[in-house]
Amino acid sequence: RKGNVIITGASSGLGLATAKALADTGKWHIIMACRNFLKAEKAAKSVGITKENYTVMHLDLSSLESVRQFVDTFRRSGRPLDALVNNAAIYLPTAKEPTYTAEGFELSVGTNHLGHFLLSRLLIEDLKKSDYPQKRLIIVGSITGNTNTLAGNVPPKANLGDLRGLAGGLNGLNSSAMIDGGEFDGAKAYKDSKVCNMLTMQEFHRRYHDETGITFSSLYPGCIATTGLFREHVPLFRILFPPFQKYITKGYVSEEEAGKRLAQVVSDSSLTKSGVYWSWNNNSASFENQLSQEASDAEKARKLWEVSEKLVGMA
Ligand code: NDP
């Protein structure tokens, strides 16, 4: 049978390119988990994913209620779950003030980390039940959260501190809207959320890999300077960033190429090792990359897991 893969944020950028790459193999049915139904339908059409290869299901990661409803809807579809790709993200680098999710968490961390955390915690049960030979749970990471790289050292740097803001509810009321308890900074909130994504992947690996055989992975697909992720950035940045990445840093990768990379992490039989953060060199060969000290801190990962469980109502 075909594999069934859920991809969050498959309505644009990396998620859409991955959906296309997997659909083209003829071996996957893609569940496009998106907040905008019409946009997702149009996106699937625009890249030529054929009707029998995808289903759009509504998911708004900035509402935990919506996450739970999505899981119910998926279960009622009767499809087994063979792979889950946590890909959606928002980036608000120019925001002066924090904005919040339905439950009142700062929007970047609430969407990119907490929404995906609840989704993955719930759907791991479905992955466990599937009889698919190589089951995978992927959380897309980023170089920008890794302070052991050049890109990760551009200020403001990611830093979760002792998680005091997160433990306080990340609501800007009785706690800071930032995980480390500091002043709000939209660019840092995104980077922090990506560190959470990479820590969460590793904690899933430690807690579930031996028992379930599921492969847990994260990745940095390369700098896809053309996606909607930068839509909130100042216009001059949006003009200069793609050529800068293409000709100066040479980290640039097309959406199509990045989609093929993520599709490999979903289905390539040589990428079955669990707990790995994948990257690609300039010849597009994959390798196991090193995470920064903070993004590989097992004690912090455990604490993040426990605090996150409380916030999403699973503890
Ligand atoms: P895009 O902005 O193109 O795609 C992000 C997707 O997330 C969109 O489909 C968007 O939906 C969706 N999304 C945003 N908020 C929500 C929400 N509340 N509920 C459901 N879906 C939501 O960005 P990219 O493709 O670049 O980003 C994809 C992933 O790649 C992210 O995890 C990002 O961190 C990562 N990444 C990107 C890099 C890059 O250079 N672009 C580099 C490294 C990592 P909608 O279409 O409705 O807006």
Residues whose N, C-alpha, C, O or C-beta is under 5 A from the ligand:
A	BS01	NDP	G9 A10 S11 S12 G13 L14 G15 A33 C34 R35 N36 L59 D60 L61 S62 N87 A88 A89 I90 T111 V140 G141 S142 G222 C223 I224 A225 T227 G228 L229
